[in-house]
């Protein structure tokens, strides 16, 4: 630790502590398992590194319970008060009335591994329990008086050093990265070239949709400038480099398309979503065709569908059965329209084909509650709903000019 203590890039700490007092779980696990003298990289999160070394290990009394107070009148007065307390001539509670006593505290827990108690550690460790004494034998004024009430059983104490370090790129690295990205942009001046060649050049082209009110691109902070550029660029254009070493990134943007009012089906992300929906519909149609009428009960369908029979409670306020992977609103709707005891299916759900029958139908069984119904109305149709929609209500059919982009840019 001495070798890096003067370097402000490193945060150095050395302490004697117990496992329970180590907050970092990875450092605690290292201390519990490592041999004395071992060093390890115990954590890395992004560019942040935590290193640890177990310098020593011992079994010690970690903490004590004690009564403490300060005698402001000097050592002779402290000797007198200590004699009275130890002989029973006075009590600790009576000290609050003594003008020479300050800060009386009972049942105080002190950690003997606390560096601030290092000078008193031996005295507090060796003193007999139940007797008042002065652990500081040199201080003539404001004398500390202590009585050890009890000591915790000995525990393992670790002499542990940790170093935290953030790896920052050098100026040479930053300049090289910026020059490489600029060379890529010089060679790929259209959005089509940008998307086609990004991966081969070591970059990731991430799709994103922005509008004048978009504060940033994706989840990248400090990217409003790139949004502003996109709002004023032409289709197919490629941006200059945004960002610097302060933001921690370099960013370039290619404008694939411009939509006036809505995102059309030919947008790549929208098209991919729709294609998945269509594929699922086609798969469901094929499965329904294959299984329709091939069995007369759930056991038969379970066998030919290589599935299992399960049961579930359904109420019609829920969005899905189990998880969206099984059945969404379509499945709930099918259940609500099915007759008890009648085999239904195969029917399409969100991500599958299901055969089911309704075993039993129960009413809610709850008595009408005016207060509950009034609260529900208040939230969905009453004053609370009105408050949530007041801006739209006041706006009505009037058109509003969107100045958000100008606001951000200015």
C-alpha positions in Angstrom: 0.0 0.0 0.0 2.9 2.4 0.6 3.9 2.2 -3.0 0.6 3.7 -4.2 -0.5 5.7 -1.2 0.7 9.0 -2.8 -1.1 8.3 -6.1 -4.5 9.9 -6.2 -5.7 7.4 -8.8 -5.7 4.8 -6.0 -8.0 4.7 -2.9 -6.0 2.8 -0.2 -7.3 1.5 3.0 -5.8 -0.7 5.7 -7.7 -1.7 8.8 -8.1 -4.4 11.4 -11.7 -5.6 11.3 -14.0 -8.5 11.8 -15.8 -10.3 9.0 -19.2 -8.9 10.1 -17.8 -5.3 9.7 -16.7 -5.8 6.1 -19.5 -4.3 4.0 -18.1 -5.5 0.6 -19.3 -9.1 0.3 -16.5 -10.0 -2.2 -13.8 -8.6 0.1 -15.4 -10.4 3.1 -15.4 -13.7 1.2 -11.7 -13.2 0.3 -10.8 -12.5 4.0 -12.7 -15.6 5.1 -10.9 -17.9 2.7 -7.5 -16.5 1.9 -4.2 -17.4 3.5 -2.2 -14.7 5.3 -0.1 -12.9 2.7 -2.5 -13.6 -0.2 -3.4 -10.9 -2.6 -6.3 -11.0 -5.1 -8.3 -9.0 -7.5 -11.6 -9.4 -5.7 -13.9 -7.3 -7.9 -14.1 -5.7 -11.3 -17.1 -3.6 -12.4 -16.5 -2.0 -15.7 -13.2 -0.1 -15.3 -13.3 -0.1 -11.5 -11.0 -2.6 -9.8 -10.8 -3.7 -6.1 -7.7 -5.5 -4.9 -7.2 -6.9 -1.4 -4.4 -8.4 0.6 -4.7 -10.3 3.9 -1.8 -9.0 5.9 -2.6 -10.8 9.1 -5.2 -12.8 11.1 -5.7 -13.1 14.8 -8.3 -14.1 17.4 -9.2 -11.2 19.6 -11.9 -9.7 21.8 -13.7 -7.4 19.3 -16.0 -5.4 21.5 -16.9 -4.5 25.0 -19.9 -3.1 26.9 -18.9 -0.4 29.4 -19.9 2.7 31.4 -17.9 5.8 30.7 -17.8 9.4 31.9 -15.3 12.3 32.0 -14.1 14.1 35.1 -13.3 17.7 34.3 -11.7 18.6 37.6 -8.5 16.6 37.1 -7.0 13.3 38.2 -7.3 13.8 42.0 -11.1 14.4 41.7 -11.3 11.4 39.3 -9.5 9.2 41.9 -12.0 10.2 44.6 -15.0 9.5 42.4 -13.6 6.1 41.3 -13.0 5.2 44.9 -16.6 6.1 45.8 -18.1 4.1 42.9 -16.0 1.0 43.5 -16.7 1.0 47.2 -20.5 1.5 46.7 -20.5 4.9 48.4 -22.2 6.4 45.3 -23.9 5.1 42.1 -23.3 5.8 38.4 -26.8 7.3 38.2 -25.9 9.9 40.9 -23.0 11.2 38.7 -25.4 13.3 36.7 -25.7 15.6 39.8 -21.9 16.0 40.2 -20.7 19.2 38.7 -17.2 17.7 38.1 -18.6 14.9 35.8 -19.5 15.3 32.2 -21.0 12.9 29.5 -21.9 9.9 31.7 -23.0 7.1 29.4 -24.1 3.6 30.5 -24.0 0.3 28.4 -21.8 1.8 25.6 -20.6 -0.7 23.0 -17.0 -0.1 21.9 -15.1 -1.8 19.2 -11.5 -2.6 20.2 -10.5 -2.7 16.5 -11.5 1.0 16.1 -8.2 2.9 15.4 -9.4 5.7 17.6 -9.2 3.3 20.6 -5.7 2.0 19.7 -4.0 3.7 22.7 -6.6 2.3 25.2 -6.9 -1.2 23.6 -4.6 -3.0 26.0 -6.0 -1.3 29.1 -9.6 -2.1 28.1 -8.7 -5.7 27.2 -6.9 -6.4 30.4 -9.0 -4.5 33.0 -11.1 -6.5 35.4 -14.8 -6.3 34.7 -17.0 -4.4 37.1 -14.3 -1.9 38.4 -14.0 1.7 37.4 -10.5 2.9 36.3 -8.7 5.5 34.2 -7.4 3.9 30.9 -5.4 7.1 30.1 -2.7 7.5 32.7 -1.2 10.6 31.2 -4.0 13.1 30.7 -4.2 15.5 33.7 -7.5 17.2 32.7 -10.9 15.9 31.3 -10.0 12.4 32.6 -11.8 9.5 31.0 -13.2 6.9 33.5 -14.4 3.5 32.3 -16.0 0.4 33.8 -16.0 -2.7 31.6 -19.3 -4.4 32.1 -18.8 -7.4 29.8 -16.6 -8.5 26.9 -17.7 -10.3 23.7 -16.3 -13.7 23.1 -13.1 -13.7 21.0 -13.6 -13.5 17.2 -11.3 -13.6 14.2 -9.9 -10.2 13.4 -8.4 -9.6 10.0 -5.6 -7.1 9.2 -6.8 -6.2 5.7 -5.6 -3.9 3.0 -7.7 -2.9 0.1 -7.0 -0.8 -3.0 -9.6 0.6 -5.3 -8.6 1.8 -8.7 -10.3 3.1 -11.8 -8.5 2.3 -15.1 -8.7 5.5 -17.2 -7.7 5.5 -20.9 -4.6 7.4 -21.8 -4.6 10.4 -24.2 -2.9 8.1 -26.8 -5.8 5.6 -26.5 -8.5 8.3 -26.7 -6.8 9.9 -29.8 -6.5 6.5 -31.4 -10.1 5.6 -30.8 -11.3 9.0 -32.1 -9.1 8.7 -35.2 -10.3 5.2 -36.0 -14.0 6.2 -35.7 -13.3 9.3 -37.9 -11.6 7.0 -40.5 -14.7 4.8 -40.5 -17.0 7.8 -41.0 -14.8 9.1 -43.8 -15.1 5.7 -45.6 -18.8 5.2 -44.9 -20.7 8.4 -45.8 -24.2 7.0 -46.2 -26.5 5.3 -43.7 -26.5 2.1 -45.8 -22.7 1.9 -45.8 -22.7 2.8 -42.1 -25.0 -0.1 -41.1 -23.4 -2.6 -43.5 -19.8 -2.1 -42.5 -20.1 -1.2 -38.8 -19.6 -4.8 -37.5 -16.7 -5.5 -39.7 -15.0 -2.4 -38.5 -15.5 -3.3 -34.8 -18.5 -1.1 -34.1 -22.1 -1.8 -33.1 -24.9 -0.2 -35.0 -27.8 0.1 -32.5 -31.2 0.9 -33.9 -33.1 3.8 -32.2 -36.1 6.0 -32.9 -36.0 9.6 -31.8 -38.4 12.6 -32.0 -38.1 16.3 -31.1 -39.0 15.5 -27.5 -36.5 12.6 -27.1 -34.0 13.7 -24.4 -31.3 11.1 -25.3 -30.6 8.3 -27.6 -31.4 5.0 -26.0 -30.0 5.1 -22.4 -26.9 7.1 -23.3 -26.6 10.3 -21.2 -25.4 13.5 -22.8 -26.6 12.5 -26.3 -29.2 15.3 -26.8 -26.8 16.9 -29.4 -27.1 13.7 -31.6 -30.9 13.9 -31.4 -30.8 17.6 -32.5 -28.5 16.6 -35.4 -31.0 13.9 -36.5 -33.9 16.3 -36.4 -32.2 18.6 -38.9 -30.4 16.0 -41.1 -31.5 14.5 -44.4 -32.3 10.8 -44.9 -29.2 8.7 -45.4 -26.8 11.3 -43.8 -24.0 10.3 -41.4 -23.2 12.6 -38.4 -19.9 13.8 -37.2 -18.5 12.4 -33.9 -20.3 13.3 -30.7 -18.9 12.9 -27.2 -15.4 13.1 -25.7 -13.4 11.7 -22.8 -15.6 13.6 -20.4 -18.7 11.7 -21.5 -16.8 8.5 -21.7 -17.8 7.6 -25.2 -17.6 8.6 -28.9 -20.9 8.3 -30.8 -21.8 8.7 -34.5 -25.4 8.5 -35.9 -26.7 7.5 -39.3 -30.2 8.6 -40.3 -31.9 5.6 -41.9 -35.4 7.1 -42.4 -37.7 9.9 -41.5 -41.4 9.4 -40.5 -43.8 12.3 -40.4 -46.7 11.0 -38.3 -46.2 7.4 -37.3 -43.8 4.5 -37.6 -44.7 2.5 -40.7 -44.5 -1.3 -41.1 -41.3 -1.0 -43.2 -39.4 0.3 -40.2 -36.9 -2.4 -39.4 -37.8 -2.7 -35.7 -41.5 -2.6 -36.4 -41.2 -5.0 -39.3 -39.3 -7.5 -37.1 -42.0 -7.3 -34.5 -44.8 -7.8 -37.0 -42.9 -10.7 -38.7 -42.6 -12.5 -35.3 -46.4 -12.0 -34.8 -47.2 -13.3 -38.2 -44.9 -16.3 -37.8 -46.5 -17.1 -34.4 -50.0 -16.9 -36.0 -48.9 -19.3 -38.9 -47.4 -21.7 -36.4 -50.6 -21.7 -34.3 -52.7 -22.3 -37.4 -50.6 -25.3 -38.4 -50.6 -26.7 -34.8 -54.3 -26.3 -34.5 -54.8 -28.0 -37.8 -52.6 -30.9 -36.8 -54.2 -31.5 -33.4 -57.8 -30.6 -34.1 -60.1 -33.6 -33.3 -57.2 -36.0 -32.6 -58.3 -36.6 -29.0 -61.4 -36.5 -27.0 -60.1 -35.5 -23.6 -57.2 -33.7 -21.9 -55.2 -36.8 -21.3 -55.3 -37.7 -25.0 -54.2 -34.2 -26.1 -51.5 -34.1 -23.5 -50.0 -37.3 -25.0 -50.1 -36.3 -28.6 -48.9 -32.7 -27.8 -46.1 -34.1 -25.6 -47.3 -31.8 -22.8 -48.8 -32.2 -19.3 -52.1 -31.5 -17.7 -52.2 -28.6 -15.2 -54.8 -26.6 -13.3 -55.1 -23.0 -12.6 -57.5 -20.5 -11.1 -58.6 -17.8 -13.5 -60.3 -14.5 -12.7 -61.1 -12.0 -15.4 -59.2 -9.1 -13.9 -55.9 -10.7 -14.7 -53.9 -10.1 -17.9 -52.5 -13.6 -18.4 -52.4 -17.1 -17.1 -49.1 -18.0 -15.4 -46.9 -15.8 -17.5 -47.2 -14.2 -20.9 -45.3 -17.2 -22.3 -48.5 -19.3 -21.9 -51.6 -17.2 -22.4 -52.5 -13.6 -22.6 -55.9 -11.8 -22.9 -57.0 -14.2 -25.7 -56.8 -17.1 -23.4 -58.7 -15.3 -20.6 -61.4 -14.4 -23.2 -61.7 -18.0 -24.3 -62.0 -19.2 -20.7 -64.8 -16.7 -20.0 -66.8 -17.9 -23.0 -66.4 -21.6 -22.3 -69.1 -23.9 -20.8 -68.1 -25.8 -17.6 -67.2 -29.4 -18.5 -66.8 -28.8 -22.2 -63.5 -29.5 -23.9 -62.2 -26.4 -25.7 -59.4 -26.2 -28.1 -56.9 -26.3 -29.5 -56.9 -22.5 -29.3 -54.1 -20.0 -29.9 -52.7 -18.1 -27.0 -49.9 -15.5 -27.0 -47.1 -18.0 -27.5 -48.7 -21.4 -27.8 -51.6 -23.6 -28.5 -53.8 -24.8 -25.6 -56.6 -27.3 -24.9 -58.6 -26.8 -21.8 -61.9 -27.4 -20.0 -63.5 -25.3 -17.3 -63.9 -27.5 -14.2 -65.9 -25.2 -12.0 -67.2 -21.6 -11.9 -67.3 -19.7 -8.6 -68.9 -16.4 -7.8 -66.8 -13.8 -6.1 -68.7 -14.4 -2.9 -67.8 -11.0 -1.5 -70.6 -8.7 -0.2 -71.0 -5.3 -1.8 -68.9 -2.6 -0.3 -69.9 1.0 -1.0 -66.6 2.3 0.2 -64.6 -0.1 -2.0 -66.7 0.7 -5.0 -66.5 4.4 -4.3 -62.7 4.3 -4.1 -62.6 2.3 -7.4 -64.9 4.9 -9.1 -62.8 7.7 -7.7 -59.6 6.2 -9.2 -61.0 5.3 -12.6 -63.8 7.8 -13.3 -63.8 10.3 -10.5 -61.7 13.2 -9.4 -58.4 11.3 -9.4 -58.9 10.3 -13.0 -59.9 13.9 -13.8 -56.7 15.2 -12.2 -54.6 12.8 -14.2 -56.2 13.9 -17.5 -56.7 17.6 -16.8 -54.0 18.7 -19.2 -55.6 16.8 -22.1 -59.1 18.0 -21.1 -58.0 21.6 -21.1 -56.2 21.2 -24.4 -59.2 19.7 -26.0 -58.9 19.7 -29.8 -56.6 22.6 -30.0 -53.2 22.1 -31.8 -50.0 22.8 -30.0 -46.7 23.8 -31.6 -43.9 21.6 -30.3 -41.0 23.8 -29.2 -39.2 21.1 -27.2 -36.4 20.7 -29.8 -35.8 24.4 -29.9 -35.8 24.6 -26.1 -33.2 21.9 -25.8 -31.0 23.2 -28.5 -31.1 26.8 -27.3 
